[in-house]
Amino acid sequence: MKKDLKVRLSLRITPKRKEKLEQYATENDKTITQVIEELIDTLSVQGKE
């Protein structure tokens, strides 16, 4: 069975946005990684569904 490869993502955001992200993750019992991955999965890309 092939494991999903992971890469590290680094980004710059304001402290206020970081706090909001952490609060959302905590309130929804998720990691920040899970929140970001789920958001990315909702994005539509031209030519793909």
Buried (B, 14 or more C-beta within 10 A) or exposed (E): EEEEEEEEEEEEEEEEEEEEBEEEBEEEEBEEEEBBEEEEEEEEEEEEE
